[in-house]
Amino acid sequence: MTLHPNDLVPQKILQHTVFPKPFPLILLLLHQAWRSYCHPQCLDYKPPFGPQQPLVFCKEYTKFGCCDLQKDEKISSRFHAIMENFDHSGSKTCGKYIHSILCQECSPYAAHLYDAEDANTPMRVLPGLCGDYCSDYWLHCRYTLSLLLEDLGSPQHFANLTATIEEDRRRFCDFLELKDKQYCYPNVLTDAELNANLGLVREDPKGCLEVCLQEVANGLRNPVAMIHADDGSHRFFVAEQLGYVWVYLANGSRIDRPFLNLTQAVLSSPWTGDERGFLCIALHPRFTTVRKAYVYYSVSVKKEERIRISEFSLSEHDDNQLDHSSERTILEVVEPASNHNGGQLLFGHDGYLYIFTGDGGRAGDPFGKFGNSQNKSALLGKVLRIDVDNNDEGVPYGIPSDNPFIGELGARPEIYAYGVRNMWRCSIDRGDPATGAGRGRMFCGDVGQNKYEEIDLIVKGGNYGWRAKEGFSCYDRKLCQNSSLDDILPIFDYPHKLGKSVTGGYIYRGCEMPNLNGLYVFGDFMSGRLMSLKENEATGEWQYNEICMGRDQTCKFPKLINSYYRYVISFAEDEAGELYFLATGVPSATARSGVIYKIVDPSRRAPPGKCSIKPLPVKIKGKLIHFYPKEEFVINKKPTTTPVPTTTTPKTTTTKKQTIRRPIIIRKPPIPTRKIARPQPTTATPRKTTRKTTQLAPIKTTSATTVKPTTVQRGTTPSTGYRATIMTAVYSRIAQTSINSTTSTKRYWRPPPYPAGTTSLPLNSPPSPSPTPSLSLKRPQGALLTTTWAPYASQKPNKLQKTPVSTTLPKVRDEKLLPREKQQSAGESNQVNKGLRGQGRGSKRGRGGKRLTSGSVRLVSADGLSDRGRVEIFIRGEWGTVCDDLFTRKAGTVVCRQLGFTTAVAVMKRAALGEASSRVRILLDDVECEGGERSLLECKRSKVGKHNCSHEEDVGVICV
């Protein structure tokens, strides 16, 4: 792995070290977050895996870890190269330490051991050791440290580094020790709590399965369906309710020409929640040869609403577009009402086309004596099965010979199953990849009436109970008590307190996330809840688990996020079997707020290379529109091969009395012989050889070149620690090169890391590259680490406006209100509903007699801090909170600028900066800002007072 000099970050913070201005605050917040929540993760910022072949060298991680056989061989080669410097007895003594340290790259907790859980934060060069283990390592093999480091950079520089700390056990272990005793090596291997469910899907304390998401498409208008052609191209086709179908290539780009445009024929409206429109598309299972597609949409014929199933042929000139003139109506069914339109098409493994219709609408299926669903002479409220092969001449479809109601008097022969209300999204199980178990099963979500939503397994001839039953419960008691009902009960139902409109999903059968195999994932359109069912093969029962987003650092992988729009419209799988869902923030056919998310398990992945695909080439006519996610976790770090710096510290303007320490006199072992002699400095003295007082590793007796450490300027109290040792040299180089950098018009900078669980985006403008020598960091014995730092807006390095910062999150009780309301001019007013000056509910006297206007904000902090706290907004004469739904750092910047700050460095969700009392109203929800608004009221948002959250979701911000 290539390292940047700024990546060599220690465990303790260096006193009197020059940092970029926002760096200490962010580092401290991240440090606190890491200690409270860690998870398995590799150094490539991805989950661990089970290697396809057993490891030979790092055998302890052969079942689950971060190394495949190829990486294991590289570590083995490095180990043997180091061991060539020792004789037999030396190898026997030190080999176990070198082996263990090198193999921590294979540990499932490698990212934590190397301080690499966040892709945008610096990484250690060696894994963090436990204190006792480090002391033993120092006692027996301390001079092997330079051998571990010399192939990571310049041997000359690392010789200077190690020579200054090898003689002092405390400094040596400050460099290597990881203070988190639970996660340091070797404790991390023996901790029962950490290893109890290692490699399984992570659950929160309430049993909710934690997953992450990857955004793969956006800007869609109510995306209702996503399918693939199963032709090796790995394209997917996305249908919008308005009537467009778009083609997306395997690389995520979209073809600018629609695959289908039925907007002129489709009956739809911009009304929120309108169930009519283009509802589904299905490609023929032999699409490469048959080249036909089937669509399901609402249409108005002579002012009569109908559902129409049509057939289209692929264009002869473009494989990514249907021939619009080839439409052939397969089936039309009159809809007595505008709701309950059904809307699912799919081909079964038997090659037949399945059509899922609604019961006709209104409430309680009021049509006829028993309703449409129980009436087998009606096509509404049914699962239909038809044969569309060989239909080019004659009738548009045929009836499969084994359809269950052929020959029954009065029954429609197309019916495959009946008694359904309004099935929304069905899928067919691909079967277990290894055994094929479950293949062909058909799962459907059936939307309920007043109380329950249900998941059904569809079987031939089945009666699913509606309107007699809703879920497991009776709806129409007379029908429910009819002994001839003989209905099939759902495999699962849930009450309306969990959600009011089920969206059926898929059984996961993909390759990339082996933990999810066999898990049925579905959701709810109204509540936005994601859920799962897992079958107990022994009993046939289905176990329910809610699915939630990974907390804190869990989803801090590249391109992953842990939030989504709440209206879950549909689920999908791609050609490889990976799982997706389609959601929107505004459930309107004309709103471009639809997003497609890929579901990712952060606990385990498939071994590298196992799931690689090679999409077949696709001929494109037209232009490609490249995909840019609206929200993702981005790696801003750009590794380079910059040499490792020396250990000289820069001069600082701060002067303190020098603390004189007595030299530590030890009896040291011989220095190991290296195959390649290190470059000798101008001044060098041989190390003294003294009699050993402890049993140390015997090392080859050939002479070795020694390096005298460079002189360290000490104008302050000597500081220790991994970060102190490395960062001293790092910022020495920064101080030496800052003068030259001012002559260039280009300015390079690295954005600071952000606290766990916040929106991770770069600041609006880079900080000054000049060092800030007046920074002071102190850590009293037994006290929390605090610091004073210059606000981000300050550009004068020697005249800093110091603002106290605390690393502890505020407590909910004993809150102090520090609004810092900024008086605005008439031209910059955030007032929305203007009234007479000094009258009405839109204004109120604030601190110091200043008049508050609607949209004024304040930060409520339990610790009395002015730069952070829970966001409260003043509207209609009262203060209230803001929910964290859709609230990003752009919205946080709007808040911070109102209060006189430059920008928001972090957005803290889930009431991380304090939860308001029940007496305080929630005034805003679903706030989406572009960053340039003058107040949150100018942002896209829900109506004032309208929300779907609690105070557990109060948002907070940290400003700079």
Rosetta blueprint (number, residue, H / E / L):
1 M L
2 T L
3 L L
4 H L
5 P H
6 N H
7 D H
8 L L
9 V L
10 P L
11 Q L
12 K L
13 I L
14 L L
15 Q L
16 H L
17 T L
18 V L
19 F L
20 P L
21 K L
22 P L
23 F H
24 P H
25 L H
26 I H
27 L H
28 L H
29 L H
30 L H
31 H H
32 Q H
33 A H
34 W H
35 R H
36 S H
37 Y L
38 C L
39 H L
40 P L
41 Q L
42 C L
43 L L
44 D L
45 Y L
46 K L
47 P L
48 P L
49 F E
50 G L
51 P L
52 Q L
53 Q L
54 P L
55 L L
56 V L
57 F L
58 C L
59 K H
60 E H
61 Y H
62 T L
63 K L
64 F L
65 G E
66 C L
67 C L
68 D L
69 L H
70 Q H
71 K H
72 D H
73 E H
74 K H
75 I H
76 S H
77 S H
78 R H
79 F H
80 H H
81 A H
82 I H
83 M H
84 E L
85 N L
86 F L
87 D L
88 H H
89 S H
90 G H
91 S H
92 K H
93 T H
94 C H
95 G H
96 K H
97 Y H
98 I H
99 H H
100 S H
101 I H
102 L H
103 C H
104 Q H
105 E H
106 C H
107 S L
108 P L
109 Y L
110 A H
111 A H
112 H H
113 L H
114 Y L
115 D L
116 A L
117 E L
118 D L
119 A L
120 N L
121 T L
122 P L
123 M L
124 R L
125 V L
126 L L
127 P L
128 G L
129 L E
130 C L
131 G H
132 D H
133 Y H
134 C H
135 S H
136 D H
137 Y H
138 W H
139 L H
140 H H
141 C H
142 R H
143 Y H
144 T H
145 L H
146 S H
147 L H
148 L H
149 L H
150 E H
151 D H
152 L H
153 G L
154 S L
155 P H
156 Q H
157 H H
158 F H
159 A H
160 N H
161 L H
162 T H
163 A H
164 T H
165 I H
166 E L
167 E L
168 D L
169 R H
170 R H
171 R H
172 F H
173 C H
174 D H
175 F H
176 L H
177 E E
178 L L
179 K L
180 D L
181 K L
182 Q L
183 Y L
184 C L
185 Y E
186 P L
187 N H
188 V H
189 L H
190 T H
191 D L
192 A H
193 E H
194 L H
195 N H
196 A L
197 N L
198 L L
199 G L
200 L L
201 V L
202 R L
203 E E
204 D L
205 P L
206 K L
207 G L
208 C L
209 L E
210 E E
211 V E
212 C E
213 L E
214 Q E
215 E E
216 V E
217 A E
218 N E
219 G E
220 L E
221 R L
222 N L
223 P E
224 V E
225 A E
226 M E
227 I E
228 H E
229 A L
230 D L
231 D L
232 G L
233 S L
234 H L
235 R L
236 F E
237 F E
238 V E
239 A E
240 E E
241 Q L
242 L L
243 G L
244 Y E
245 V E
246 W E
247 V E
248 Y E
249 L L
250 A L
251 N L
252 G L
253 S L
254 R E
255 I E
256 D L
257 R L
258 P L
259 F L
260 L E
261 N E
262 L L
263 T L
264 Q L
265 A L
266 V L
267 L L
268 S L
269 S L
270 P L
271 W L
272 T L
273 G L
274 D L
275 E L
276 R L
277 G L
278 F E
279 L E
280 C E
281 I E
282 A E
283 L E
284 H L
285 P L
286 R L
287 F H
288 T H
289 T H
290 V H
291 R L
292 K E
293 A E
294 Y E
295 V E
296 Y E
297 Y E
298 S E
299 V E
300 S E
301 V E
302 K L
303 K L
304 E E
305 E E
306 R E
307 I E
308 R E
309 I E
310 S E
311 E E
312 F E
313 S E
314 L E
315 S L
316 E L
317 H L
318 D L
319 D L
320 N L
321 Q L
322 L E
323 D E
324 H E
325 S E
326 S E
327 E E
328 R E
329 T E
330 I E
331 L E
332 E E
333 V E
334 V E
335 E L
336 P L
337 A L
338 S L
339 N L
340 H L
341 N L
342 G L
343 G L
344 Q E
345 L E
346 L E
347 F E
348 G L
349 H L
350 D L
351 G L
352 Y L
353 L E
354 Y E
355 I E
356 F E
357 T L
358 G L
359 D L
360 G L
361 G L
362 R L
363 A L
364 G L
365 D L
366 P L
367 F L
368 G L
369 K L
370 F L
371 G L
372 N L
373 S L
374 Q L
375 N L
376 K L
377 S L
378 A L
379 L L
380 L L
381 G L
382 K E
383 V E
384 L E
385 R E
386 I E
387 D E
388 V L
389 D L
390 N L
391 N L
392 D L
393 E L
394 G L
395 V L
396 P L
397 Y L
398 G E
399 I L
400 P L
401 S L
402 D L
403 N L
404 P L
405 F L
406 I L
407 G L
408 E L
409 L L
410 G L
411 A L
412 R L
413 P L
414 E L
415 I E
416 Y E
417 A E
418 Y E
419 G L
420 V L
421 R L
422 N L
423 M E
424 W E
425 R E
426 C E
427 S E
428 I E
429 D L
430 R L
431 G L
432 D L
433 P L
434 A L
435 T L
436 G L
437 A L
438 G L
439 R L
440 G L
441 R L
442 M E
443 F E
444 C E
445 G E
446 D E
447 V L
448 G L
449 Q L
450 N L
451 K L
452 Y E
453 E E
454 E E
455 I E
456 D E
457 L E
458 I E
459 V L
460 K L
461 G L
462 G L
463 N E
464 Y L
465 G L
466 W L
467 R L
468 A L
469 K E
470 E E
471 G L
472 F L
473 S E
474 C E
475 Y L
476 D L
477 R H
478 K H
479 L H
480 C H
481 Q L
482 N L
483 S L
484 S L
485 L L
486 D L
487 D L
488 I L
489 L L
490 P L
491 I L
492 F E
493 D E
494 Y E
495 P E
496 H L
497 K L
498 L L
499 G L
500 K L
501 S L
502 V E
503 T E
504 G E
505 G E
506 Y E
507 I E
508 Y L
509 R L
510 G L
511 C L
512 E L
513 M L
514 P H
515 N H
516 L H
517 N L
518 G L
519 L E
520 Y E
521 V E
522 F E
523 G E
524 D E
525 F L
526 M L
527 S L
528 G L
529 R L
530 L E
531 M E
532 S E
533 L E
534 K E
535 E E
536 N L
537 E L
538 A L
539 T L
540 G L
541 E L
542 W E
543 Q E
544 Y E
545 N E
546 E E
547 I E
548 C E
549 M E
550 G L
551 R L
552 D H
553 Q H
554 T H
555 C H
556 K L
557 F L
558 P L
559 K L
560 L E
561 I E
562 N L
563 S L
564 Y L
565 Y L
566 R L
567 Y E
568 V E
569 I E
570 S E
571 F E
572 A E
573 E E
574 D L
575 E L
576 A L
577 G L
578 E L
579 L E
580 Y E
581 F E
582 L E
583 A E
584 T E
585 G L
586 V L
587 P L
588 S L
589 A L
590 T L
591 A L
592 R L
593 S L
594 G E
595 V E
596 I E
597 Y E
598 K E
599 I E
600 V E
601 D L
602 P L
603 S L
604 R L
605 R E
606 A L
607 P L
608 P L
609 G L
610 K L
611 C L
612 S L
613 I L
614 K L
615 P L
616 L L
617 P L
618 V L
619 K L
620 I L
621 K L
622 G L
623 K L
624 L E
625 I E
626 H L
627 F L
628 Y L
629 P L
630 K L
631 E L
632 E L
633 F L
634 V L
635 I L
636 N L
637 K L
638 K L
639 P L
640 T L
641 T L
642 T L
643 P L
644 V L
645 P L
646 T L
647 T L
648 T L
649 T L
650 P L
651 K L
652 T L
653 T L
654 T L
655 T L
656 K L
657 K L
658 Q L
659 T L
660 I L
661 R L
662 R L
663 P L
664 I L
665 I L
666 I L
667 R L
668 K L
669 P L
670 P L
671 I L
672 P L
673 T L
674 R L
675 K L
676 I L
677 A L
678 R L
679 P L
680 Q L
681 P L
682 T L
683 T L
684 A L
685 T L
686 P L
687 R L
688 K L
689 T L
690 T L
691 R L
692 K L
693 T L
694 T L
695 Q L
696 L L
697 A L
698 P L
699 I L
700 K L
701 T L
702 T L
703 S L
704 A L
705 T L
706 T L
707 V L
708 K L
709 P L
710 T L
711 T L
712 V L
713 Q L
714 R L
715 G L
716 T L
717 T L
718 P L
719 S L
720 T L
721 G L
722 Y H
723 R H
724 A H
725 T H
726 I H
727 M H
728 T H
729 A H
730 V H
731 Y H
732 S H
733 R H
734 I H
735 A H
736 Q H
737 T H
738 S H
739 I H
740 N H
741 S H
742 T L
743 T L
744 S L
745 T L
746 K L
747 R L
748 Y L
749 W L
750 R L
751 P L
752 P L
753 P L
754 Y L
755 P L
756 A L
757 G L
758 T L
759 T L
760 S L
761 L L
762 P L
763 L L
764 N L
765 S L
766 P L
767 P L
768 S L
769 P L
770 S L
771 P L
772 T L
773 P L
774 S L
775 L L
776 S E
777 L E
778 K E
779 R L
780 P L
781 Q L
782 G L
783 A L
784 L L
785 L L
786 T E
787 T E
788 T E
789 W E
790 A L
791 P L
792 Y L
793 A L
794 S L
795 Q L
796 K L
797 P L
798 N L
799 K L
800 L L
801 Q L
802 K L
803 T E
804 P E
805 V E
806 S L
807 T L
808 T L
809 L L
810 P L
811 K L
812 V L
813 R L
814 D L
815 E L
816 K E
817 L E
818 L E
819 P L
820 R L
821 E L
822 K L
823 Q L
824 Q L
825 S L
826 A H
827 G H
828 E H
829 S L
830 N L
831 Q L
832 V L
833 N L
834 K L
835 G L
836 L L
837 R L
838 G L
839 Q L
840 G L
841 R L
842 G L
843 S E
844 K E
845 R E
846 G L
847 R H
848 G H
849 G H
850 K L
851 R E
852 L E
853 T E
854 S L
855 G L
856 S L
857 V E
858 R E
859 L E
860 V E
861 S E
862 A L
863 D L
864 G L
865 L L
866 S L
867 D L
868 R E
869 G E
870 R E
871 V E
872 E E
873 I E
874 F E
875 I E
876 R L
877 G L
878 E E
879 W E
880 G E
881 T E
882 V E
883 C E
884 D L
885 D L
886 L L
887 F L
888 T L
889 R H
890 K H
891 A H
892 G H
893 T H
894 V H
895 V H
896 C H
897 R H
898 Q H
899 L L
900 G L
901 F L
902 T L
903 T L
904 A E
905 V E
906 A E
907 V E
908 M E
909 K L
910 R L
911 A L
912 A L
913 L L
914 G L
915 E L
916 A L
917 S L
918 S L
919 R L
920 V L
921 R E
922 I E
923 L E
924 L E
925 D L
926 D L
927 V L
928 E E
929 C L
930 E L
931 G L
932 G L
933 E L
934 R L
935 S L
936 L H
937 L H
938 E H
939 C L
940 K E
941 R L
942 S L
943 K L
944 V L
945 G L
946 K L
947 H L
948 N L
949 C L
950 S L
951 H H
952 E H
953 E H
954 D E
955 V L
956 G E
957 V E
958 I E
959 C E
960 V L
